[in-house]
Amino acid sequence: MRRRDFITTLGAAAAWPAATWAQQPALPVIGFVGGASADVAADRLRLFRQGLSDGGYIEGQNVTVEYQWLGGQYDRLPSLMAEFVRRRVAVIATPGTTPGTIAAKAATTTIPIVFGIPEDPVKIGVVATLARPGGNATGINYLSGEVVAKRLGLLHDMVPGARRIAVLVNPGNVPLTEAMLRELPEAANALGLQIRVLKAGTSREIGAAFATLTGEPADALFVGNDAFLSSRHVQLVILAARHAIPATYADRQYAEVGGLMSYGTDATAMYRQVGVYVARILKGTKPADLPVIQSSKFELVINLATAQALGLTVPPALLASADEVIE
């Protein structure tokens, strides 16, 4: 072999690994939209990543996740979803946010969507049926929106003398707020309760809502199920304690930081299942072939220390029915 030919061959061989690397396909991208903020969702993100891992996907190794946190700013959703569509992400994941799911469905009929929502996905037009979703969306329905009357009844059991109930909702979360406000009046009338609706979509508005209770006090507080409100669970619990008002919540994380009581499904497990479904879709399964999973386990958590601080005696029957009592 002539020297020139040898050098040419050697140069080509040296360049081969770089050329091969350049031709490797880019990692699939998951567009993740959370209704709260990253700092309060660490445990739930861990479960989402665990679900991905169970399906063979490790973030940063064979899949990329682009996180977008709304912090209650639902008006950002159209532009966020338009950007995901423009970039042709592999999957859109919307755990814990009904508005995010609706916005994703409105933005694309082709990119797979995996949701985790408390609202009935059939009623809001996201899927055709639970067993056969059809289209490009599937996920988990954790049914917190279906237990409004039950949660109000449990609050009445805890505070039987209460008559005026303040209801705190996020007006930006239109689907859940409207659904809850449709159910509450009938449930309240059956129990002889009067409902007053307070609205808050920012931290400042939460403070303002509680401030109104100073001049127009309520006997108890019913906090709506909403990702932004959940992200402010510490603020809400502190304000409820400051105003000495018994309150009920949809998520156990409130009771864990001092909230009086919570009743609902375990939303944290939903994040893992969203990860599992995302992984299955990345492997080629179509959303239409993945039935919507419904959570069937509800848990009542009572913070006994908070009840005692409020001067409440928890009825024995209510204590006996609790899945967990925090002392």
Secondary structure as UniProt FT lines:
FT   HELIX           3..22
FT   STRAND          29..34
FT   HELIX           38..40
FT   HELIX           42..54
FT   TURN            55..56
FT   TURN            60..62
FT   STRAND          63..69
FT   TURN            71..72
FT   HELIX           74..76
FT   HELIX           77..87
FT   STRAND          91..95
FT   HELIX           98..107
FT   STRAND          113..117
FT   TURN            121..125
FT   TURN            135..136
FT   STRAND          137..141
FT   HELIX           144..146
FT   HELIX           148..158
FT   TURN            160..161
FT   STRAND          164..169
FT   TURN            171..172
FT   HELIX           174..191
FT   STRAND          194..199
FT   HELIX           203..215
FT   STRAND          220..223
FT   HELIX           227..231
FT   HELIX           233..242
FT   TURN            243..244
FT   STRAND          247..249
FT   HELIX           252..256
FT   TURN            257..258
FT   STRAND          261..265
FT   HELIX           267..282
FT   TURN            283..284
FT   HELIX           287..289
FT   STRAND          293..294
FT   STRAND          298..303
FT   HELIX           304..309
FT   TURN            310..311
FT   HELIX           316..321
FT   STRAND          324..326
//
